Amino acid sequence: MASLGAMGAALVVAGTVCLTSGCSTLGYYGQAVGGHMDLLQRSRPVTQWLADESTSPALRERLRLTQRIREFAVTELGLPDNASYRSFADLQRPAVVWNVVAAPELSLRLKTWCFAVMGCVGYRGYFDRAGADALAAELQSEGWEVSVYPVPAYSTLGWTNWLGGDPLLSTFIQWPEGELARLIFHELAHQVAYAPDDTTFNESYATAVERIGGARWLASHASAAARQEYEQLQSRRQTFRELTLRHRLRLQALYDSPLDDAQKRLRKAELRTMLDAEIATLKAGPWAGFTGYDAWFARANNAAFGVQAAYNELVPAFERLFEREGRDFARFHAEVRRLAALPKAERRATLDALR
């Protein structure tokens, strides 16, 4: 699910309009609050949408589905029972925020931005596309490889539940059933455990929860048609993961090699040609007519590959941790919270031992 790989972690790392990367941290926080408050003002409880005669039958059906998924998240996956995803907002735009990620020309290591309380993260988000594009242009002028991508949802880590929580959004409400369930599970997982300064830990954990939870939902609650639709999407997603992982590993090996920068640039161009050929083969064969990953491939640079790694790198370790904890979500979440409280090096060593 390519768009899931775009999700932001919290309110304080998203903004509305910041025309330069040099805008003050205080101003950035204020813009983030303004953007989120606008989102909340647009939202109404699902019960009100269902009672409103002007609500379309299609939206009414999707909202009912989300509430069944929401209850499943609590009763079967041990995820928080709170105000989040019990309201809905029609944003009338294609994304809730746009994330900016950047990496050096010859590295997959993401540039980070640091914030009070939240710690450091490898992306910066904007409620207005213009703000994201302006920051991207500035970073590119400094020599960074930059990717700007739309985000369908983000989590405030449960901090705004007293304001009504994180709402369901028009940016994802019509997604296929399996994808919708995975997204809700992913975002709720961010409210269970969060480790400052460790985007890979946070996103890989949430991704593991969405995969395990999504499989359970589909097996026990989804229709045969929904399962078939999901299997087709999953097949393409697996091919995409395998393709991009191969290229990411090639790039990492190149950047770690003793070649000088000029040689690395030449080899990097050769690797891109190889990737383009592999993509063309897919689009001429099993992906004929399918355009779902075209936007991602168009921005496939070091920054895009770097952020993709954050969502997938530790997932196998978390899946093994889930098995070690007897496939018990309460025990699994408790262990993840314990790991989140450890120093980063100790936390990573524990997970590495599971892979």
WONORLIN-V382183 format. One record per backbone hydrogen bond with DSSP energy under -0.5 kcal/mol. CO is the residue of the C=O (numbers start at 1). NH is the residue of the N-H. E is the energy in kcal/mol with one decimal. If there is no record, write none. Layout:
CO&NH&E, CO&NH&E
//
This chain:
1&4&-0.9, 1&5&-1.1, 2&5&-0.7, 3&6&-1.8, 4&7&-1.8, 8&155&-1.0, 10&13&-1.6, 11&14&-1.9, 13&125&-2.2, 15&127&-7.8, 16&128&-1.5, 20&23&-1.5, 24&28&-2.3, 25&29&-2.5, 26&30&-2.3, 27&31&-2.3, 28&32&-2.2, 29&33&-2.6, 30&34&-2.4, 31&35&-2.7, 32&36&-2.5, 33&37&-2.9, 34&38&-2.0, 35&39&-1.7, 36&40&-2.4, 37&41&-2.3, 38&42&-1.3, 39&43&-0.6, 40&43&-0.8, 42&90&-0.6, 44&88&-2.6, 45&48&-0.9, 45&49&-1.7, 46&50&-2.6, 47&51&-1.6, 48&52&-1.2, 51&53&-0.5, 52&55&-1.7, 56&60&-2.6, 57&61&-2.3, 58&62&-1.9, 59&63&-2.6, 60&64&-2.0, 61&65&-2.1, 62&66&-2.4, 63&67&-1.6, 64&68&-1.6, 65&69&-2.4, 66&70&-2.7, 67&71&-1.9, 68&72&-2.1, 69&73&-2.2, 70&74&-1.2, 71&75&-2.8, 72&76&-2.7, 72&77&-1.0, 73&79&-2.6, 74&78&-0.8, 80&82&-0.9, 83&86&-1.3, 86&46&-2.4, 87&168&-3.1, 88&44&-2.1, 89&91&-0.8, 89&170&-1.6, 97&151&-2.7, 98&126&-2.0, 99&149&-1.9, 100&124&-1.9, 101&147&-2.5, 102&111&-3.1, 103&145&-3.3, 104&107&-1.1, 108&110&-0.5, 109&104&-0.7, 113&121&-2.6, 115&119&-2.1, 116&118&-2.8, 118&197&-0.8, 119&115&-2.2, 121&113&-2.6, 124&100&-2.5, 125&15&-1.3, 126&98&-2.7, 128&131&-0.7, 128&132&-1.4, 129&133&-2.7, 130&134&-2.2, 131&135&-2.0, 132&136&-2.5, 133&137&-2.4, 134&138&-1.9, 135&139&-2.6, 136&140&-2.5, 137&141&-1.9, 138&142&-0.8, 139&142&-0.7, 139&144&-2.1, 140&143&-1.6, 144&146&-0.5, 145&103&-2.3, 147&101&-2.4, 149&99&-2.4, 151&96&-2.4, 151&97&-1.3, 153&8&-0.9, 156&159&-2.0, 158&161&-1.4, 160&163&-1.7, 160&165&-2.5, 161&164&-1.2, 166&85&-3.7, 168&89&-2.1, 169&172&-1.6, 169&173&-1.4, 172&175&-2.1, 176&180&-2.6, 177&181&-2.4, 178&182&-2.1, 179&183&-2.2, 180&184&-2.1, 181&185&-2.4, 182&186&-2.6, 183&187&-2.5, 184&188&-2.1, 185&189&-1.9, 186&190&-1.1, 188&191&-1.5, 189&192&-1.5, 189&193&-1.4, 194&196&-0.6, 195&198&-1.3, 198&202&-2.2, 199&203&-2.9, 200&204&-2.2, 201&205&-2.2, 202&206&-2.0, 203&207&-2.4, 204&208&-2.3, 205&209&-2.3, 206&210&-2.3, 207&211&-2.2, 208&212&-2.6, 209&213&-2.9, 210&214&-2.5, 211&215&-2.0, 212&216&-1.8, 213&217&-2.6, 214&218&-2.5, 215&219&-2.0, 216&220&-1.9, 217&221&-2.9, 217&222&-1.2, 223&227&-2.3, 224&228&-2.3, 225&229&-2.4, 226&230&-2.2, 227&231&-2.5, 228&232&-1.8, 229&233&-2.0, 230&234&-3.2, 231&235&-2.1, 232&236&-1.8, 233&237&-2.6, 234&238&-2.6, 235&239&-1.9, 236&240&-2.6, 237&241&-2.6, 238&242&-2.5, 239&243&-2.5, 240&244&-2.7, 241&245&-2.6, 242&246&-2.1, 243&247&-1.9, 244&248&-2.6, 245&249&-2.7, 246&250&-2.0, 247&251&-2.6, 248&252&-2.7, 249&253&-2.4, 250&254&-2.1, 251&255&-2.9, 252&256&-1.9, 253&257&-0.6, 254&257&-1.1, 260&264&-2.4, 261&265&-2.4, 262&266&-1.8, 263&267&-2.5, 264&268&-2.7, 265&269&-1.9, 266&270&-1.7, 267&271&-2.4, 268&272&-2.0, 269&273&-2.0, 270&274&-2.0, 271&275&-2.5, 272&276&-2.7, 273&277&-1.9, 274&278&-2.0, 275&279&-2.5, 276&280&-2.4, 277&281&-2.0, 278&282&-1.8, 279&283&-2.5, 280&284&-1.4, 281&285&-0.8, 282&285&-0.8, 282&287&-3.0, 285&288&-1.9, 287&290&-2.5, 291&294&-1.7, 293&297&-2.6, 294&298&-2.0, 295&299&-0.9, 296&299&-0.9, 297&300&-1.3, 299&301&-1.8, 301&305&-2.5, 302&306&-2.4, 303&307&-2.3, 304&308&-1.7, 305&309&-1.7, 306&310&-1.1, 307&311&-0.9, 308&311&-0.8, 308&312&-0.7, 309&312&-0.8, 309&313&-3.0, 312&315&-1.2, 312&316&-0.5, 314&318&-2.1, 315&319&-2.6, 316&320&-2.1, 317&321&-2.2, 318&322&-2.3, 319&323&-1.7, 320&324&-2.6, 321&325&-1.9, 322&327&-2.5, 323&326&-1.7, 325&328&-1.1, 327&329&-0.6, 328&332&-2.6, 329&333&-3.1, 330&334&-2.0, 331&335&-2.2, 332&336&-2.3, 333&337&-2.5, 334&338&-1.9, 335&339&-2.4, 336&340&-2.5, 337&341&-1.1, 338&341&-0.6, 339&342&-1.5, 343&347&-2.7, 344&348&-2.8, 345&349&-2.1, 346&350&-2.0, 347&351&-1.8, 348&352&-2.8, 349&353&-1.6, 351&354&-1.3, 351&355&-0.7, 352&355&-0.8
//
